[in-house]
Amino acid sequence: MRQVTALCAAAGIALSAIATVSPAEAAFHIIKWSGNDLCQVWDESVPTKPWPDNYKAVSRPVASFDGAVAVKAHLLKKGVCKI
């Protein structure tokens, strides 16, 4: 179990290092996973797509992470997302 946790932590650190971009290039979307209606902020500068691929974008592109969090909060209030 410790190996899995360490592997996940290392992958997260590596992915965040790869995904570092200037704020002007950053584009974020809110994606909604089908089946459970959970939403999350997705950074489009990440070189991979979310896995599994049972999701859809439920927002327009947002320039900043803070802006994307505000959009997610609005979608939560409207009932589009559960969490």
Secondary structure, DSSP 8 states (H G I E B T S, - for coil): -HHHHHHHHHHHHHHHHHT---TTT--EEEEEETTT--EEEEETTSSS--SSS-EEE-S--BSSHHHHHHHHHHHHHHTS---
